[in-house]
Amino acid sequence: MRVDTTGKISLGHIYTRPDPRAYFSTLRDLDYNIPELAKPHFRGLIAEYREAHQVPVPTVLDIGCSYGINAALVKYGITMGDLYARYSGRDAHRHTRGTLLARDRELVRFVESESRVRFLGLDASEEALSYALEAGFLDGTVHADLENGDPTDEQRAQLAGTDLVISTGCLGYVTERTISRVAGAHGRRRPWMAHFVLRMFPFDAVAETLAAAGYETVRRGGLFRQRRFATPQEQSLVLDRLSDVGVDPSGLETGGWFYAQLYVSRPADH
């Protein structure tokens, strides 16, 4: 398998398919489960925001949302196990994109939303965004690369309505450039943020950028397994990177798993 510049295997091909079957078939073999672990933390923060600001239906922006996984889990109580069975089960190959979407829309229609929230997805993959929106997991999409350019006026207007910003693994590829553009979209009102970040990617630059914009950042306790290493080469390269950034992998990444940390950022005047 090819590796990218970070040492991780290159999985870009699974994010640009017309439907999520390649995504879930690949990640199931790696025990990818970080959205499931993140779900209670996101739900808790949404509830805190709703109470603090008296916003009945907050808008959440999911950066690097791919096929709307976090939205499906948080809004509808779906589990990663459900999604793996749905898109990589024994009969998955018998479906077309159309029949998968019809099944998803039926699920969204008949499963009562467990969390009063609106989800907006930001991603560079137009295919993934299109699927998530058509399925009903996302309420809106922003197809943009904010690493390399400012949002359009229309995109800025969408981003300006954001109450909370979340991510589960894209930071490290997405940097403080994107976070700064999202945080400043409104101009005055600043969204709360919660990011799950692999330990191989220092959060310092993002935290400093947010501090300059008036945020305070706290790292929540605990570590969260993201997925297994795909190959011994990937593990070796990641262990080298952890050493380079001064992180001790003993008993964690040495055991064969990626681990993430949770950073929560709120405006200091909250």
C-alpha positions as CSV (number, residue, x, y, z in Angstrom):
1,M,0.0,0.0,0.0
2,R,1.1,3.5,-0.7
3,V,1.8,5.9,2.2
4,D,1.3,9.6,2.2
5,T,3.6,12.3,3.5
6,T,2.5,11.7,7.1
7,G,3.4,8.0,7.1
8,K,-0.3,6.9,6.9
9,I,-1.5,4.7,4.1
10,S,-3.1,6.6,1.3
11,L,-6.9,6.2,1.5
12,G,-7.9,9.0,-0.7
13,H,-9.6,6.7,-3.2
14,I,-12.3,5.6,-0.7
15,Y,-13.6,9.2,-0.2
16,T,-14.4,9.9,-3.8
17,R,-16.7,7.1,-4.8
18,P,-20.4,7.7,-5.7
19,D,-21.5,5.7,-2.6
20,P,-19.9,4.7,0.7
21,R,-19.3,1.0,0.0
22,A,-15.6,1.3,-0.6
23,Y,-15.2,3.5,2.4
24,F,-16.9,1.1,4.8
25,S,-15.4,-2.1,3.3
26,T,-11.9,-0.7,3.7
27,L,-12.3,0.8,7.1
28,R,-14.2,-2.2,8.6
29,D,-11.1,-4.3,8.1
30,L,-9.1,-1.7,10.1
31,D,-11.7,-1.5,13.0
32,Y,-12.2,2.2,12.4
33,N,-14.5,3.4,15.2
34,I,-13.7,7.0,16.2
35,P,-17.1,8.4,15.2
36,E,-18.7,6.0,17.7
37,L,-16.4,7.1,20.5
38,A,-16.9,10.7,19.6
39,K,-20.7,10.6,19.5
40,P,-21.4,11.0,23.3
41,H,-19.0,13.9,23.5
42,F,-20.5,15.7,20.5
43,R,-24.0,15.1,21.9
44,G,-23.0,16.5,25.2
45,L,-21.4,19.6,23.8
46,I,-24.5,20.2,21.6
47,A,-26.7,20.0,24.6
48,E,-24.4,22.4,26.5
49,Y,-24.6,24.9,23.7
50,R,-28.3,24.6,23.3
51,E,-28.8,25.4,27.0
52,A,-26.2,28.1,27.2
53,H,-27.4,30.0,24.1
54,Q,-31.1,29.0,24.1
55,V,-30.8,27.8,20.5
56,P,-33.4,25.0,20.0
57,V,-31.8,23.5,16.9
58,P,-28.1,24.3,16.7
59,T,-26.2,24.0,13.4
60,V,-23.1,21.8,13.5
61,L,-20.4,22.0,10.9
62,D,-18.6,18.7,10.4
63,I,-15.2,19.3,8.8
64,G,-14.0,16.4,6.7
65,C,-17.5,14.9,6.9
66,S,-17.1,12.4,4.1
67,Y,-20.4,10.5,3.7
68,G,-22.1,12.2,6.7
69,I,-21.0,9.6,9.2
70,N,-21.0,11.8,12.3
71,A,-24.4,13.3,11.3
72,A,-25.9,9.8,10.9
73,L,-24.6,8.8,14.3
74,V,-25.4,11.9,16.3
75,K,-28.8,12.7,14.8
76,Y,-30.3,9.2,14.4
77,G,-28.6,7.0,16.9
78,I,-27.2,4.8,14.2
79,T,-24.0,2.9,15.2
80,M,-20.9,2.2,13.2
81,G,-21.8,-1.4,13.4
82,D,-25.1,-0.6,11.7
83,L,-23.3,1.4,8.9
84,Y,-20.7,-1.4,8.4
85,A,-23.5,-3.9,8.0
86,R,-25.4,-1.6,5.7
87,Y,-22.6,-0.8,3.3
88,S,-20.2,-3.7,3.5
89,G,-22.5,-6.5,4.5
90,R,-23.0,-9.7,2.4
91,D,-25.7,-8.1,0.2
92,A,-24.1,-4.7,-0.3
93,H,-22.7,-5.6,-3.8
94,R,-26.2,-6.3,-5.0
95,H,-27.3,-2.7,-4.6
96,T,-27.0,0.3,-6.9
97,R,-26.3,3.8,-5.7
98,G,-30.0,4.5,-6.2
99,T,-31.2,1.6,-4.1
100,L,-28.7,2.5,-1.3
101,L,-30.0,6.0,-1.3
102,A,-33.6,4.9,-1.2
103,R,-32.9,2.7,1.8
104,D,-31.1,5.5,3.6
105,R,-33.9,8.0,3.0
106,E,-36.4,5.5,4.3
107,L,-34.3,5.1,7.4
108,V,-34.1,8.9,7.9
109,R,-37.8,9.2,7.4
110,F,-38.9,6.5,9.9
111,V,-36.2,6.7,12.6
112,E,-37.0,9.6,14.9
113,S,-34.1,12.0,15.3
114,E,-32.5,11.5,18.7
115,S,-30.9,14.9,18.7
116,R,-32.4,18.2,17.7
117,V,-29.6,19.5,15.5
118,R,-28.9,20.6,11.9
119,F,-25.7,19.2,10.2
120,L,-23.7,21.0,7.6
121,G,-20.8,19.1,6.0
122,L,-17.6,20.6,4.7
123,D,-15.4,18.4,2.5
124,A,-13.2,18.4,-0.6
125,S,-15.0,15.3,-2.0
126,E,-18.1,16.4,-4.0
127,E,-19.1,12.7,-4.4
128,A,-19.2,12.1,-0.7
129,L,-21.1,15.3,0.0
130,S,-23.6,14.6,-2.7
131,Y,-24.3,11.1,-1.3
132,A,-24.7,12.4,2.3
133,L,-27.1,15.2,1.3
134,E,-29.2,12.9,-0.9
135,A,-29.4,10.3,1.8
136,G,-30.7,12.9,4.2
137,F,-27.8,12.6,6.7
138,L,-26.7,16.2,6.0
139,D,-28.9,19.2,5.9
140,G,-26.5,21.2,3.8
141,T,-23.0,21.0,2.2
142,V,-20.0,23.2,1.6
143,H,-17.8,21.8,-1.2
144,A,-14.6,23.7,-0.6
145,D,-10.8,23.5,0.0
146,L,-10.3,26.1,2.6
147,E,-6.6,25.2,3.0
148,N,-5.9,26.9,-0.3
149,G,-8.5,29.6,-0.6
150,D,-11.1,31.7,1.0
151,P,-14.8,30.6,0.9
152,T,-17.0,32.2,-1.7
153,D,-19.6,34.7,-0.6
154,E,-22.2,31.9,-0.6
155,Q,-20.0,29.5,1.3
156,R,-19.2,32.2,3.9
157,A,-22.9,32.8,4.4
158,Q,-23.4,29.1,5.1
159,L,-20.4,28.9,7.4
160,A,-21.6,32.1,9.3
161,G,-24.6,30.2,10.5
162,T,-22.5,27.6,12.3
163,D,-23.0,27.2,16.1
164,L,-20.5,24.3,16.6
165,V,-17.7,22.9,14.6
166,I,-16.5,19.2,14.9
167,S,-14.1,16.8,13.3
168,T,-13.0,13.2,13.8
169,G,-9.6,12.8,12.2
170,C,-9.1,15.4,9.4
171,L,-6.9,17.7,11.4
172,G,-3.3,17.2,10.4
173,Y,-4.4,17.3,6.8
174,V,-6.7,20.2,7.5
175,T,-4.7,22.9,9.4
176,E,-5.2,26.2,11.1
177,R,-5.8,27.8,7.8
178,T,-9.2,26.1,7.4
179,I,-10.0,26.5,11.1
180,S,-9.3,30.2,10.9
181,R,-11.5,30.7,7.9
182,V,-14.4,28.8,9.5
183,A,-14.0,30.7,12.9
184,G,-14.0,34.1,11.1
185,A,-16.8,33.4,8.7
186,H,-19.4,35.4,10.7
187,G,-17.1,38.2,11.8
188,R,-18.5,38.6,15.3
189,R,-20.2,35.4,16.5
190,R,-17.8,32.5,17.0
191,P,-18.8,28.8,17.1
192,W,-17.7,26.3,19.7
193,M,-15.4,23.6,18.5
194,A,-14.6,20.0,19.3
195,H,-11.8,18.2,17.4
196,F,-10.5,14.6,17.7
197,V,-6.9,14.8,16.6
198,L,-4.4,11.9,16.1
199,R,-1.5,12.2,18.6
200,M,0.9,12.3,15.6
201,F,-0.4,15.7,14.7
202,P,0.4,18.5,17.2
203,F,-2.6,20.8,17.9
204,D,-0.4,23.8,18.9
205,A,-0.8,25.8,15.7
206,V,-4.6,25.4,15.7
207,A,-4.8,26.3,19.4
208,E,-2.6,29.4,18.8
209,T,-4.7,30.5,15.9
210,L,-7.9,30.1,17.9
211,A,-6.4,31.9,20.9
212,A,-5.6,34.9,18.7
213,A,-9.3,34.8,17.6
214,G,-10.4,34.9,21.3
215,Y,-10.8,31.2,22.1
216,E,-9.7,29.1,25.0
217,T,-8.8,25.5,24.3
218,V,-8.9,22.6,26.7
219,R,-7.7,19.0,26.0
220,R,-10.3,16.7,27.5
221,G,-9.0,13.6,29.4
222,G,-8.8,10.2,27.8
223,L,-7.4,8.8,24.6
224,F,-9.5,7.4,21.8
225,R,-8.7,4.5,19.5
226,Q,-9.2,5.6,15.9
227,R,-8.3,2.5,13.9
228,R,-5.7,-0.3,13.6
229,F,-2.5,0.2,11.6
230,A,-2.9,-1.3,8.1
231,T,0.6,-2.6,7.8
232,P,3.8,-2.9,9.8
233,Q,5.3,-0.2,7.5
234,E,2.5,2.2,8.4
235,Q,3.1,1.6,12.1
236,S,6.8,2.0,11.8
237,L,6.5,5.3,10.0
238,V,3.9,6.7,12.4
239,L,6.1,5.7,15.4
240,D,8.9,7.6,13.8
241,R,6.7,10.6,13.4
242,L,5.5,10.4,17.0
243,S,9.1,10.4,18.1
244,D,9.8,13.4,16.0
245,V,7.0,15.4,17.6
246,G,8.0,14.3,21.2
247,V,5.1,11.9,21.9
248,D,5.8,8.6,23.7
249,P,3.9,5.8,21.9
250,S,4.7,3.1,24.6
251,G,1.7,1.0,25.4
252,L,-0.5,2.9,22.9
253,E,0.6,3.1,19.2
254,T,3.1,0.4,19.9
255,G,0.1,-1.9,20.5
256,G,-1.0,-1.5,16.9
257,W,-3.6,1.4,17.0
258,F,-3.8,5.0,16.1
259,Y,-4.9,7.1,19.1
260,A,-6.6,10.5,19.1
261,Q,-7.1,13.2,21.7
262,L,-10.1,15.5,22.1
263,Y,-9.7,19.3,22.1
264,V,-12.6,21.6,22.9
265,S,-12.4,25.3,22.1
266,R,-14.8,28.0,23.1
267,P,-14.8,31.8,23.0
268,A,-13.0,33.1,26.1
269,D,-15.9,35.4,26.9
270,H,-18.3,32.4,27.2
